[in-house]
Amino acid sequence: MKHFRCPGFCTASLALFTELQIVFEMISIGTLLVFYLVANALIYHRYVKVGVNRPLHVLLFLLVLTLSSLGFSLSRKIDGWCRWGMALFGAISIAITTIFHCTARQDIAGPPSEWSVPLMPWPAAASVFLNVFLITTLKMRSYQRFSIWSLVIIVFYVCYGVHSTYSAEENDINAMIHHSNLDIS
């Protein structure tokens, strides 16, 4: 319980002095990023089986889908050719998903499992498209804050992980020495 006081105190302090809108934007970036990654992983896991087929076509589909979603989102922000760009990139997203749906074989990745999704890859592709769209609607300042906090968290966990690994290794060595001393006596 003593170990949770410091992070809890830090979190409470940050929440006390941070505007609620800033917290909401950072939560939105994290949540949308996780949803985007899960949708990509769902498609990858469903259509790729390591050693049976190559993942290149799936990775290219995910890349082109992400880029067309990004193009759709950015064309919405640019004045002038906004409508034309949105229609173009929206049609590209639908076309590549249709082509992927017709050409990719799900049965290569194995029999349908308990968690199979009907009409695959359409729900996951729609999730990728919408998450990219929503991520691009957030402010640049939110990305800067999110990047800084992500870096701080990564450094914290790396330092914590190294310390914990060292402590666990030290405890294992002490336990082995203690057991060997008991075996000798």
N, C-alpha and C positions, 0 to 999 in steps of 0.2 A: 504494500500500500504506500510505503514511503517513496517508492520510485515514481509514482504517478503524481506526486504533489507539484514538482517543478514544471512538467509539461502542462498540467492543468492550470497552474498559476500563469504561465506564459500565454496560454490560449485565452484565459479570462482577461488578462491585461490587453491583449490585442483586440479582443471583442469590445472592450470598454472604450478604447481610443480610436477605433476604426469606424468609418461611416458604414451604415448598413448596405448602401448601394454598392460599395466597393467589395464587400464580402459576398453579396449576391453575384456580382460579375465574376469573381474568382471561382465561386462554386459552379457557376454556369460553364465556365471554360473547362474545369475539371470533369464535370458530369458529361458534357458534350464530347469531350475527348475520349472518355471511357466508352461511351455509347458508339462512337465512331470506330474505335479499336475492336470492340466486341463484334460489331457488324462485319468488319473485315475478317476477323478471326473465324467467324461463323462460315463465311463463304470459303475461306481457305481450308478450313477443317472438313467441310462437306465435299469439296471437289479435289482435294489432294491427298494422296496416300503415298507416304515416303517409300521409295523403292519400287513403286508400281508405275507411277506417272510423274512427269516433270511438272513442277509448279509454275513454270514460266508463263503459260497462258492465263492462269488464274491471277498471278501477280500483275501481268500486263492489263488484265481487265480491271483490277482494283485501282491501278495507277490511272488508267484512262478515265474510269468513273470518277475518281477523286478530282482529276484535272478538269473534267467537264463540269463537275459540280462547282469547282472553284471558279471556272469561267462564267458560269451562270450567275454566281453570287457577285463577282466583280463587275459583270456587265450591268447588273442592277444598280451599282453605285456610280457608274460612269454615265454622264449626261450625253445625249445625242443618239448614240446607237444602242441605247439601253434595251428597247423592245426587240430589236433585231437580234442582239447578242443573247438575250434570255431565251428566245425561241430557238436559236441555233444550238446553244449548249444544252437546253432541255431536250431537244430532239436527239442530239448526240448521246445523251445519257440513256434515253429510252432505247435508241437503236443498239448501242453496245450491250445493254442488258438483254435485249431480245436476241442478239447474235450469240451472246454467251449462253443464254438459256437454251438455245437450239443446238449449239455445238458442244457444249461441255457435257460430259457424262458423269452423272452422280453415282452410277453403279460401280465405277472404278474405285471410288473411295470406300467401298464396302456396302453392305446391306444397310437399309435405313435403320437408324437406331431409335431409341426411345424419344430423343429430343428433336427428331426431324421436323422441319418446317414445311408446311404446304406452300406450293407455288414458289419454291426456292429457285432462283436467287432474288426474286422480286422484293420481298419484305426487307431483306438485308441491304439490297441496293438502294431502296427508298430510304432506309435509315442512314446509309452513308451520305446520300445526296442531301437529306434534310439536316443532318448534323453539320456537314461542311457549310451549308447555307446559314445555319444559325450561328456557327462559330464566327463567320465573317461579319455578322451584324454587331459584334461586340466592339468596344472601343480599343484603340491601340494601347492606351494607358493600362487597360486591364491585362493585356498580354505582357507588358513590361513587369507589372506587379507579379503576375503568375510566374514568369520566368525567374524573377529574383527569389520568390518564395520556394519554387521548385528546386533551385540551386541550393538554397539554405537547407532544405529538407534532405536533399541527396547527401550533402556534406555531413549533416548530422547523422544520418543512417549509416554512412560509410564509417565514420568515426566510432559510432556506437557498435557497429558490427565488428570492427577490428578489436575494440575493447572487449566485447562479449566473447569473441573467439579466443582471444588471449586468455581471458579469465577461465573459460571452459577448459581450454587446453591445460592450464595450470592446475585446475581442480582435478582433471583426469590423471595428470602426472602424480599429484599428491595422493590420490586414491590408489594408484598402482603401487606407489612406494609403501603406503600403509598396508595394502594386501600382501605385498612381498615380505614385509616385516612380520606379519602375522603367520605367514607360511613357514618362515624360517624358525620361529619360536616353537 
